[in-house]
Amino acid sequence: MIMLLLLVVVFWLFFIRPQSKKNREIQRFRQGLKKGDRIITIGGIHGKIIEISDTTAIIEVEGQGKLKIEKNAIAQEFRSEEVAQK
């Protein structure tokens, strides 16, 4: 019984807790997005936010095209200095 309890605690510490923390960080990032931010979607599309609501964002992509995407599809903020270092 104690081994089972120990296994559950270890599982929680190494799998569930870190994933919950990561999800909170992603949620905070997406809530902090604003007009003008340059982003990369989970599909690899680079764009600049021109309009944002609670659940969606309209981004401008190269060539003056506009896309309406779900905020959940935004993976990260684009930083040109990060690309230059790679």
C-alpha positions in Angstrom: 0.0 0.0 0.0 2.8 2.4 0.9 4.6 1.6 -2.4 1.5 2.4 -4.3 1.1 5.7 -2.5 4.8 6.5 -3.1 4.4 5.6 -6.8 1.4 8.0 -7.1 3.4 10.8 -5.4 6.4 10.3 -7.7 4.1 10.2 -10.7 2.5 13.5 -9.6 5.9 15.2 -9.0 7.5 14.2 -12.2 4.6 14.3 -14.7 1.5 16.1 -13.6 2.9 19.0 -11.7 5.4 20.1 -14.4 2.7 19.9 -17.1 0.3 22.0 -15.1 3.0 24.6 -14.5 3.8 24.7 -18.3 0.1 25.1 -19.1 -0.2 28.0 -16.7 2.8 29.7 -18.3 1.4 29.3 -21.8 -2.0 30.6 -20.6 -0.3 33.7 -19.1 1.6 34.3 -22.4 -1.5 34.1 -24.5 -3.4 36.4 -22.2 -0.6 39.0 -22.4 -0.6 39.1 -26.2 -1.5 42.5 -27.7 -1.8 44.3 -31.0 1.6 44.6 -32.8 3.2 41.5 -31.3 5.0 39.3 -33.8 4.1 35.6 -33.3 4.6 32.2 -34.6 1.7 29.7 -34.8 1.9 26.0 -34.0 1.8 25.5 -37.8 4.9 27.6 -38.3 3.2 30.7 -39.7 4.9 34.0 -38.8 2.7 37.1 -38.5 1.9 40.3 -36.7 -1.2 40.6 -34.5 -3.5 43.3 -35.9 -6.6 42.5 -33.9 -7.1 40.3 -30.9 -10.1 39.1 -28.8 -10.6 36.6 -26.0 -10.5 33.6 -28.2 -9.2 34.6 -31.7 -6.6 36.8 -33.3 -6.3 38.3 -36.7 -2.7 38.3 -37.9 -1.1 39.9 -40.9 1.3 37.7 -42.8 3.9 38.6 -45.5 2.3 39.9 -48.6 -0.4 41.8 -46.8 -2.5 38.6 -46.2 -4.7 38.3 -43.1 -5.5 35.2 -41.2 -8.0 34.7 -38.4 -6.6 32.1 -35.9 -7.5 30.7 -32.5 -5.4 32.1 -29.7 -4.6 28.5 -28.8 -2.8 28.2 -32.1 -0.2 30.7 -31.1 3.0 28.9 -30.1 5.4 31.7 -29.3 6.4 35.3 -29.7 8.8 35.9 -32.6 12.1 37.5 -31.7 14.5 38.2 -34.5 17.6 38.1 -32.2 16.8 34.4 -31.4 16.7 33.5 -35.1 20.0 35.3 -35.7 21.7 33.3 -32.9 20.7 29.9 -34.4 
